[in-house]
Amino acid sequence: MDIELRHLRSFVSVIDTGTFTDAGIELGISQTAVSRNVAALESILLIRLLHRTTRTVSLTPDGERVLRHARRALAVVGDLRQEALAGVSTLRVGYAWSALGRYTPEFQRRWAEALPHHELRLTRINTPTAGLAEGTSDVVILRRLPDVANLDLVLIGTEKRYCAMAVGDPLAARRTVTLAHVAAAPLAIDHRTGSTQLDLWPDAGQPRNTIPTTDVDDWLTVISSGKARGVTAQSTAHQYRRQGLTYRPIRDAAPVPVYAAWTRTDPPAILQDIIVLLAGLYR
């Protein structure tokens, strides 16, 4: 038996929805059909993909590896369908927190002029590689280097660092702040994909308390509630305006490097054109 798309769709949907029942609802098929498709995939691959209990479903180590390939395969099929209908190819540019901040509209305009036969798709994917390792991005914007192999990258620019704070924070009355100012309150920090870590401060001057967050939305919610401050790149300050939240430049913080990255073994055919467009924004 060969692997079929229905096998992959059922497997991915079970993980995304959390149950076989919800996967069936999402796909418009019965729970039994979902279970049969996942079992068929396991039989074909001769491995167990899921740990099943009466209440929970979780991935096995083999399942985690297969899930990445399944997502990549489904994304390729989806792009193939769209390209066949539209007559253009699609290039997926991923990012974890913010795309290019204030440069994003200009990047889209320049792309349309320079690469009219390639559709640009900007996608936020909250993983350390912004979708490269998962196979859902072709090129990504990174502001923090992930510890993964098979990755090539180039520095395209830098961005100033900003402190995010609630509008009622005492620092909101200042035009600029320092790292010492920021460290006097708890710091909201995303250890997985955030651009700022504690090593931005000297050992003796690090914030005493931190509040872990899981993505940019969680980070913004914690800060706007007044529970913490945050440090981020200028692009985040531009892209995410939220009621109850404000940003101030940090005058003594090192800038945030901005990289374009791609998979070493599978670079896009128009890679150099993309790099030229991206680097041109930060000049």
VENTA-V544222 format. One record per pair of residues at least 12 apart in sequence whose ideal C-beta (glycine too) atoms are under 6 Angstrom apart, sorted by the first residue. I is the first residue (numbers start at 0). J is the second residue. Records with the same first field share a line. If there is no record, write none. Layout:
I = J + J
//
This chain:
0 = 43
2 = 43
5 = 36
6 = 36 + 39 + 40
7 = 69 + 72 + 73
9 = 33 + 36 + 37
10 = 37 + 40 + 69
11 = 69
12 = 25 + 26
13 = 56
19 = 33 + 34
46 = 61
47 = 59
48 = 62 + 65
49 = 62
67 = 133 + 134
70 = 133 + 134 + 135
71 = 134
74 = 135
87 = 116 + 118
88 = 117
89 = 118 + 120
90 = 117 + 119 + 137
91 = 120 + 136 + 137
92 = 121 + 138
93 = 122 + 124 + 129 + 130 + 136 + 139
94 = 123 + 129 + 140
95 = 125 + 129 + 192
96 = 215 + 235
97 = 234 + 235 + 238
98 = 121
100 = 233 + 234 + 237 + 238
101 = 237
102 = 280
106 = 280
109 = 276
125 = 192 + 214
127 = 145 + 192
128 = 145 + 147
131 = 262
132 = 147
137 = 267
138 = 259 + 261 + 273
139 = 260
141 = 258 + 260
142 = 194 + 232 + 255 + 257
143 = 194
149 = 262 + 263
150 = 260
151 = 261 + 263
152 = 258 + 260
153 = 259 + 274
154 = 256 + 258
155 = 257 + 259 + 277 + 278 + 281
156 = 257 + 281
157 = 254 + 256
158 = 232 + 233 + 234 + 255 + 257
159 = 233 + 248 + 254
160 = 230 + 249 + 252 + 255
161 = 231 + 233 + 236 + 246 + 248
162 = 176 + 181 + 228 + 230 + 247 + 249
163 = 222 + 229 + 246
164 = 228
165 = 223 + 225 + 243
166 = 243 + 245
171 = 245
175 = 248 + 250
176 = 247 + 249
177 = 251
178 = 200 + 251 + 252
181 = 228
182 = 200 + 204 + 206
184 = 228
185 = 208 + 210 + 227
186 = 206 + 209 + 227 + 228
187 = 210 + 212 + 218 + 221 + 222 + 227 + 229
188 = 209
189 = 212 + 218
194 = 232 + 255
195 = 230
210 = 227
219 = 239 + 241
223 = 241 + 243 + 244
232 = 255
259 = 274 + 277
//
